[in-house]
Amino acid sequence: MSARPPARRPSIPHPSLPVMALACWLTGLTLALPTTAHAQIVIDLDGVVPAGDETHFFVPFEVPPGIVEIEVSHMALSPDNILDFGLEDADGFRGWGGGNAEPAVVGVDRASRSYVPGPIAAGTWRVVVGKAKLVELPALYQLRVTLRTAAEATLPAQPERAPYVDPGALATGRRYYAGDFHVHSRESGDAHPTLDEIATVARANGLDFVVITDHNTHTGLDYMNAAQARHPDLLFVPGVEFTTYAGHANGIGATRWVDHRVGVEGATIADAVAAYDEQGALFSINHPALSLGNLCIGCAWNHPIDDSAVDAVEIMTGATSIARTAFLGASLAFWDGFCARGRHVAALGGSDDHRAGEGTGTLDSPIGSPTTMVEADELSVAAILEGVRQGRTVVRITGSAAPMVTLTAREGLVGDTATAGRAHLVVRIDGGLGGAFHVVRNGVTPEEPLPIDADPFTYELEAPAPDEGEDRYRVEVLEGGKTVTITSYVYVRRPVGGGGCASAPGGTGGAALVWAGLLLAVGLARGRRRAR
């Protein structure tokens, strides 16, 4: 997520448009006029943005043999329209700059940010153009492609680039590790931090890991080995923000590009999810309720999606008071919908930082706000992903300043589930003295929170398993009446074949009155609060 400007700065100087070119635009024609200057080949590609519902279109051009560098520049022709840009060769993806204002440059072993180095094969290449916002019609585009031989190549060497190698475990031992699941580097067109700048802020804010989630490109991986070596106490987790014009999601653990152009040339959400799954990555829907129109294009989730495709939901994006007031409730309801339908979906938080903590916008939040705690066997990419799969997460909305909460069962958990006729749930809250908490059952929040009167604080309750299916429980901690910490759900189900004590009447109900009565009975008869 990031607020989009109303228009982009020109990336190349250009004179006023001649009448003939304007006529061509208005009739939908494309100009492709190769010229030579200093042995470079320059191709101007001008035209009208195609009408229709497809969100992207393609502008082809030919590359002759002997070329080692391609530059693509674009002009902003309207203060109201916004176009995004990427590049393809005959084999597919060569980068996605999105809203990058500067030209895209690709070479054999080097490339500008957001773009992929590699062989410059002769043949047909395509500029990919996304129709982010079209207000002024007819909408026009203007591109300049410059093809260079070795003698004219402009990019300096990039010795730090290297294929990504998983660093393994940076620390061992089962515990909760602190991280941020939504961080952008300079490889995103709308961001500028280097991995070193990200690491500095992350460690200062008490994080053990960050997930790098650049928009529709994985080129940050090329710099991750070197950055990881310089920061051995912070784990860089690969990822991407799958950014469409109808919703954003993170591919957590993804190391290969996945087609984000849903509805174009057969691309579907189902195909994207399958492609991430094939990589062993998790699919997490970002800021699902962030409906801000043109201030944040496509930020709210509007794609139909099968419940089984979703591994996690970003229930909190940033930690600003506006975000918490305007979006938290709707995001929780969105997440809870999956859980209510039987899909165990983990709760995550992410800062969506684009400025390494220096953002000053209304929705800007520094790395680590929120912080997501993941219970894992070690600090490694595989273990963090497995912790999320198992639903062992806690979202501390205001970062390390927020209380820490654990929700366990005396009978033990397999992943996020206690299998027992009657489970004994244990809540522990650290750093919450003077606040209050709710135990939320099946999405229903009791009317009155319970006070936190010790530090650390524990609270126990019995959770009878329903006769069929499962009940789910989570904890919310409040400070000053505002939610600051949220756990993922713990599920309680009866063993196969029954067993254990019978469920209390109405155990499968979701009404607030029934749940309030259960809490009252538990609190009076069996609940215990103690410091230890």
C-alpha positions in Angstrom: 0.0 0.0 0.0 1.0 3.5 -0.6 -0.8 6.7 -1.5 -0.5 7.4 -5.3 0.3 10.9 -6.6 -2.1 12.4 -9.0 0.4 12.3 -11.9 4.0 11.4 -12.5 6.9 13.6 -13.4 8.1 13.3 -17.0 10.9 10.8 -17.2 12.4 12.2 -20.5 12.2 15.7 -21.9 10.0 16.0 -25.0 8.8 18.8 -27.2 5.1 19.6 -27.7 3.3 16.9 -29.8 3.1 17.6 -33.5 -0.3 17.7 -35.1 0.4 14.5 -37.1 1.3 12.5 -34.0 -1.8 13.7 -32.2 -4.0 12.7 -35.2 -2.4 9.2 -35.0 -3.2 9.0 -31.3 -6.8 10.0 -31.8 -7.3 7.3 -34.5 -5.7 4.7 -32.3 -2.5 4.3 -34.4 0.9 3.6 -33.1 4.1 5.3 -34.3 7.2 3.2 -34.3 10.0 5.3 -35.8 13.5 3.9 -35.3 16.3 6.4 -35.6 20.0 6.2 -35.0 22.2 8.4 -32.9 25.7 7.5 -31.8 25.1 3.9 -32.9 22.0 3.7 -30.6 18.6 2.7 -32.0 15.8 4.8 -30.7 12.2 3.8 -31.2 9.3 6.1 -30.3 6.1 4.3 -29.5 3.0 6.5 -29.2 -0.7 5.6 -29.1 -4.1 5.5 -27.4 -4.6 3.3 -24.4 -7.0 0.5 -25.5 -10.6 0.7 -24.2 -12.1 -2.3 -22.4 -12.0 -4.0 -19.0 -8.5 -5.5 -19.3 -6.2 -3.9 -16.8 -3.0 -4.2 -18.8 -2.0 -4.0 -22.4 1.3 -4.5 -24.3 3.3 -2.4 -26.7 5.7 -4.6 -28.7 9.1 -3.6 -30.2 11.8 -5.5 -32.1 15.4 -6.0 -30.7 18.0 -6.8 -33.3 21.1 -9.0 -32.6 24.1 -7.4 -30.8 22.1 -5.4 -28.3 23.3 -5.6 -24.7 21.2 -2.9 -23.0 17.6 -1.7 -23.4 16.2 1.5 -21.9 12.5 2.3 -21.8 11.3 5.8 -20.9 7.8 7.1 -20.6 6.1 10.5 -20.6 3.3 11.6 -18.3 0.8 13.1 -20.8 -2.1 13.8 -18.4 -2.3 15.2 -14.9 -5.3 13.0 -14.2 -4.3 9.6 -15.7 -1.9 7.1 -14.2 -0.2 4.3 -16.1 2.2 1.7 -14.7 5.0 0.1 -16.6 6.9 -3.2 -16.9 8.9 -5.1 -19.4 8.9 -8.6 -21.0 11.2 -10.5 -23.4 10.2 -13.6 -25.4 10.5 -15.8 -22.3 8.5 -13.5 -20.0 9.1 -11.2 -17.1 12.0 -8.7 -17.1 10.7 -6.4 -14.4 7.9 -4.3 -13.1 8.6 -0.7 -12.1 4.9 0.2 -11.7 5.1 3.9 -10.9 8.8 4.4 -11.3 9.4 7.8 -12.7 12.9 7.1 -14.0 13.6 5.0 -17.2 13.8 1.2 -16.9 17.2 -0.1 -18.0 18.0 -3.8 -18.4 21.4 -5.3 -19.3 23.0 -8.7 -19.4 24.4 -8.7 -15.8 22.9 -5.4 -14.5 19.6 -3.6 -14.4 18.0 -0.5 -12.9 15.8 -1.0 -9.8 12.8 -3.3 -10.2 14.2 -4.9 -13.3 15.8 -8.2 -14.1 19.3 -8.6 -15.7 19.8 -11.4 -18.2 20.5 -12.2 -21.8 19.2 -9.6 -24.3 17.7 -12.0 -26.9 17.0 -10.7 -30.4 13.3 -10.8 -31.2 10.0 -9.3 -30.0 10.0 -7.6 -26.6 6.9 -5.9 -25.0 6.4 -3.0 -22.7 3.7 -3.9 -20.3 1.4 -1.0 -19.4 -1.0 -1.1 -16.5 -4.2 1.1 -16.6 -4.0 2.2 -13.0 -6.2 5.3 -13.3 -7.9 6.6 -16.4 -9.9 9.8 -16.1 -9.1 11.9 -19.2 -10.2 10.1 -22.4 -8.9 9.3 -24.8 -5.9 8.3 -22.6 -2.6 8.5 -24.4 0.8 6.9 -23.8 4.2 7.8 -25.1 7.3 5.6 -24.8 10.9 5.8 -26.0 12.9 2.6 -26.4 16.7 3.0 -26.7 18.7 -0.1 -27.8 22.4 -0.1 -27.1 25.4 -2.2 -28.1 28.3 -2.8 -25.7 30.0 0.4 -26.7 27.1 2.5 -25.6 25.9 0.7 -22.5 25.3 3.0 -19.6 24.8 1.0 -16.4 27.7 0.5 -14.0 28.7 -2.9 -12.8 26.6 -4.4 -9.9 29.0 -6.8 -8.2 26.7 -7.2 -5.2 24.0 -8.9 -7.3 23.9 -12.7 -6.8 21.3 -15.5 -6.9 19.5 -15.7 -3.5 20.7 -18.4 -1.1 18.6 -19.3 2.0 20.8 -18.3 5.0 19.5 -21.1 7.2 18.9 -20.6 11.0 20.3 -17.4 12.6 19.2 -18.5 16.0 17.8 -21.7 17.5 15.3 -22.5 20.2 11.5 -22.5 20.2 10.2 -19.1 21.2 8.3 -16.2 19.8 10.3 -14.3 17.2 9.4 -10.6 16.4 8.9 -9.5 12.8 7.3 -7.2 10.3 5.5 -9.0 7.4 5.2 -6.0 5.1 8.2 -3.9 4.2 9.2 -2.3 0.9 12.7 -1.7 -0.3 13.9 0.6 -3.1 13.1 -2.2 -5.6 9.4 -1.1 -5.3 8.7 1.8 -7.6 7.2 3.9 -4.7 9.8 3.2 -2.1 13.4 4.2 -1.5 15.1 2.3 1.4 18.1 0.0 0.9 18.2 -3.3 2.8 20.8 -1.8 5.1 18.5 1.1 6.0 15.7 -1.4 6.6 17.9 -3.5 8.9 19.0 -0.6 11.0 15.4 0.5 11.8 14.2 -3.1 12.3 16.9 -3.9 14.8 16.4 -0.6 16.6 12.7 -1.5 17.0 13.4 -5.0 18.4 12.7 -7.1 15.4 14.3 -10.5 14.6 13.1 -10.7 11.0 11.5 -8.6 8.2 9.7 -9.8 5.1 10.7 -7.8 2.0 7.5 -7.4 -0.1 8.2 -5.3 -3.1 5.5 -4.7 -5.7 5.3 -7.5 -8.3 9.1 -7.9 -8.4 11.6 -10.2 -6.7 14.7 -8.2 -7.7 15.5 -7.3 -4.1 16.6 -11.0 -3.7 19.7 -10.2 -5.8 21.0 -8.0 -3.0 19.8 -10.1 0.0 22.9 -12.4 0.4 25.2 -9.5 0.8 22.8 -7.6 3.1 22.3 -10.7 5.2 26.0 -11.1 5.7 26.2 -7.5 7.0 23.3 -8.0 9.3 23.6 -11.5 10.9 21.2 -10.7 13.7 18.2 -9.9 11.4 16.6 -12.4 9.1 15.6 -11.2 5.7 12.6 -13.3 4.6 11.9 -13.3 0.8 8.5 -12.1 -0.3 6.5 -10.0 -2.7 3.4 -7.8 -2.6 1.2 -9.3 -5.3 -0.3 -5.9 -6.3 -3.4 -5.7 -8.5 -6.0 -3.1 -9.2 -8.5 -5.0 -7.1 -6.5 -6.1 -4.1 -3.0 -6.7 -2.7 -1.6 -9.8 -1.1 1.8 -11.0 0.1 3.5 -14.0 -1.2 5.5 -14.8 1.9 8.6 -16.8 1.1 8.2 -16.3 -2.7 11.4 -16.2 -4.7 9.9 -16.2 -8.3 7.7 -13.8 -10.1 4.0 -14.6 -10.3 1.7 -13.0 -12.9 -0.3 -10.2 -11.3 -2.2 -9.1 -14.4 -5.5 -10.8 -13.4 -7.9 -11.2 -16.3 -5.2 -10.5 -18.9 -4.0 -13.3 -21.2 -5.7 -15.9 -19.0 -4.1 -14.9 -15.6 -6.3 -15.7 -12.6 -6.1 -15.5 -8.8 -6.3 -19.2 -8.6 -3.3 -19.6 -10.9 -1.4 -17.0 -8.8 -2.1 -18.8 -5.5 -1.1 -22.1 -7.1 2.2 -20.6 -8.3 3.0 -19.3 -4.8 2.1 -22.6 -3.3 4.4 -24.4 -5.7 7.2 -22.2 -4.3 6.3 -23.1 -0.7 5.2 -19.5 -0.1 2.2 -18.4 1.9 -0.7 -16.2 0.5 -1.7 -13.5 2.9 -4.3 -10.8 2.0 -3.1 -7.3 2.8 -5.1 -4.4 4.2 -8.4 -5.9 3.0 -10.6 -3.1 4.1 -8.4 -0.2 3.0 -10.8 1.4 0.6 -9.4 4.8 -0.3 -10.2 5.1 -4.0 -7.5 6.8 -6.0 -5.5 7.6 -2.8 -4.6 4.0 -2.7 -5.4 2.3 -6.0 -6.6 -1.3 -5.5 -5.7 -1.5 -1.9 -8.9 -3.0 -0.6 -9.5 -6.7 -1.5 -12.2 -7.2 -4.1 -11.1 -10.4 -5.9 -13.3 -13.5 -5.4 -11.1 -16.1 -3.8 -11.6 -19.6 -2.5 -11.1 -19.9 1.3 -8.6 -22.7 0.9 -6.3 -20.3 -1.0 -5.7 -18.0 2.0 -3.1 -18.7 4.6 -3.2 -15.4 6.5 -4.8 -12.0 6.6 -3.0 -8.7 7.5 -5.5 -7.6 10.1 -3.6 -4.4 10.9 -1.6 -2.3 8.4 0.5 0.4 10.2 -0.3 1.6 13.6 -1.7 5.1 13.1 -4.8 6.1 15.1 -6.6 6.7 11.8 -5.8 3.2 10.5 -6.9 1.6 13.8 -10.1 3.6 14.0 -11.1 3.3 10.4 -10.0 -0.1 9.3 -9.2 -2.5 12.2 -12.8 -3.5 12.8 -13.5 -4.3 9.2 -10.2 -6.1 8.8 -11.0 -8.3 11.8 -14.4 -9.1 10.4 -12.8 -10.0 7.0 -10.3 -12.3 8.7 -13.0 -13.8 11.0 -15.1 -14.7 8.0 -12.5 -17.2 6.8 -12.2 -18.7 10.3 -15.9 -19.0 10.7 -16.2 -20.9 7.5 -13.6 -23.4 8.8 -10.4 -22.2 7.3 -7.6 -21.7 9.9 -6.1 -18.4 8.8 -3.4 -16.7 10.8 -3.5 -13.1 11.9 -0.6 -11.0 10.7 0.4 -7.3 11.0 2.6 -5.3 8.8 3.9 -1.7 8.7 3.8 -1.4 4.9 6.8 0.8 5.4 8.2 2.5 2.2 10.6 5.0 3.8 12.6 3.1 6.5 10.8 4.8 9.2 11.0 8.3 7.7 7.5 8.5 6.3 5.3 11.4 7.4 2.1 10.7 5.6 -1.3 10.2 7.3 -1.0 6.4 7.0 2.8 6.0 7.3 4.0 3.7 10.0 7.6 2.7 10.8 9.0 -0.8 10.5 7.8 -2.8 13.4 4.5 -1.1 13.9 2.7 -3.5 14.1 5.1 -6.2 15.2 4.0 -9.8 14.6 5.2 -12.4 17.0 5.6 -15.9 15.5 6.2 -19.0 17.6 8.8 -21.0 15.8 11.5 -23.6 16.5 14.3 -21.4 15.1 14.9 -18.1 13.4 14.9 -19.3 9.8 12.7 -18.7 6.7 11.3 -22.2 6.9 10.5 -22.0 10.6 8.8 -18.6 10.4 6.6 -19.8 7.5 5.7 -22.9 9.4 4.8 -20.9 12.5 2.4 -18.9 10.4 1.0 -22.1 8.9 0.4 -23.4 12.4 -1.4 -20.2 13.4 1.0 -19.4 16.2 1.0 -15.6 15.8 0.3 -12.6 17.9 -0.1 -9.1 16.5 1.2 -6.3 18.7 -0.3 -3.3 17.0 1.9 -0.6 18.6 5.0 -2.7 18.3 7.2 -3.7 21.2 5.4 -1.2 23.4 2.2 -3.3 23.2 1.6 -6.1 25.8 2.6 -9.6 24.8 -0.1 -12.3 25.0 0.1 -16.1 24.7 -2.9 -18.3 24.5 -2.3 -22.0 25.1 -4.1 -25.1 26.3 -3.1 -27.3 29.3 -3.9 -30.3 27.1 -1.3 -29.1 24.5 -1.8 -27.8 21.0 -1.2 -29.5 17.7 -0.6 -26.4 15.6 -3.5 -24.1 16.7 -5.8 -26.9 17.9 -6.6 -28.5 21.2 -8.3 -31.8 20.9 -10.2 -32.6 24.1 -13.8 -32.9 25.4 -13.1 -29.9 27.6 -9.9 -27.9 27.0 -8.3 -25.7 29.7 -7.1 -22.5 28.0 -4.4 -20.4 29.6 -4.0 -16.7 28.8 -0.8 -15.0 29.8 -0.3 -11.3 29.4 3.1 -9.5 29.9 3.3 -5.7 30.1 -0.4 -5.1 30.3 -0.9 -4.0 33.9 -3.8 -1.5 34.2 -5.3 -2.5 30.9 -8.1 -4.9 30.1 -8.7 -7.9 27.8 -11.4 -9.9 26.1 -11.5 -13.6 25.3 -13.3 -13.7 22.0 -15.2 -16.9 21.2 -16.4 -17.7 17.7 -16.1 -14.1 16.7 -18.2 -12.7 19.5 -16.7 -10.2 21.9 -18.1 -10.0 25.4 -19.6 -6.6 26.2 -17.3 -5.9 29.2 -13.5 -6.6 29.2 -11.8 -8.1 32.2 -9.2 -6.1 34.1 -5.5 -6.9 34.0 -4.4 -6.4 37.6 -0.9 -8.1 37.7 2.2 -8.3 35.6 2.7 -10.9 34.4 -1.0 -11.8 34.5 -2.6 -15.2 33.9 -6.2 -16.2 33.4 -7.6 -19.7 32.9 -10.9 -20.9 31.5 -12.6 -24.1 30.5 -13.5 -24.4 26.9 -15.9 -27.4 26.3 -15.6 -28.8 22.8 -18.8 -28.6 20.7 -20.5 -31.8 19.8 -19.7 -31.1 16.1 -17.1 -29.0 14.5 -14.9 -26.7 16.6 -15.0 -23.6 18.7 -12.4 -20.9 18.3 -10.9 -18.5 20.9 -8.6 -15.5 20.7 -7.5 -12.8 23.0 -7.6 -9.0 22.6 -5.8 -6.7 25.0 -6.9 -3.1 25.3 -5.2 0.1 26.6 -7.3 3.2 27.1 -10.2 1.3 25.4 -8.3 0.7 22.2 -7.1 -2.7 21.0 -3.3 -3.0 21.1 -2.7 -6.8 20.9 -4.5 -9.6 19.1 -3.8 -13.3 19.1 -4.6 -15.7 16.3 -7.3 -18.2 17.2 -6.9 -21.4 19.2 -9.4 -24.1 18.1 -11.1 -26.6 20.4 -12.6 -29.8 19.0 -13.7 -33.1 20.4 -11.6 -36.2 19.8 -12.7 -38.5 17.0 -15.2 -40.9 18.5 -16.1 -38.5 21.4 -14.6 -38.7 24.9 -14.2 -36.2 27.7 -16.9 -34.4 29.4 -20.0 -33.5 27.6 -20.3 -30.0 26.1 -22.2 -27.4 27.9 -25.6 -26.7 26.3 -25.3 -24.2 23.5 -21.6 -25.0 23.1 -21.7 -24.4 19.4 -23.7 -21.2 19.6 -22.4 -17.8 18.7 -24.8 -15.4 20.5 -23.2 -12.8 22.7 -25.6 -13.6 25.6 -24.6 -17.3 25.7 -20.9 -16.4 25.6 -21.3 -13.8 28.3 -23.0 -16.4 30.5 -20.3 -18.9 29.9 -17.6 -16.4 30.8 -19.4 -15.4 34.0 -19.8 -19.0 35.1 -16.2 -19.8 34.4 -15.0 -16.6 36.1 -17.0 -17.4 39.3 -16.6 -21.1 39.5 -13.3 -22.0 37.9 -11.5 -19.0 36.6 -8.2 -18.0 38.3 -6.1 -14.9 38.0 -2.7 -14.8 39.5 0.7 -13.2 39.1 3.8 -15.3 38.8 
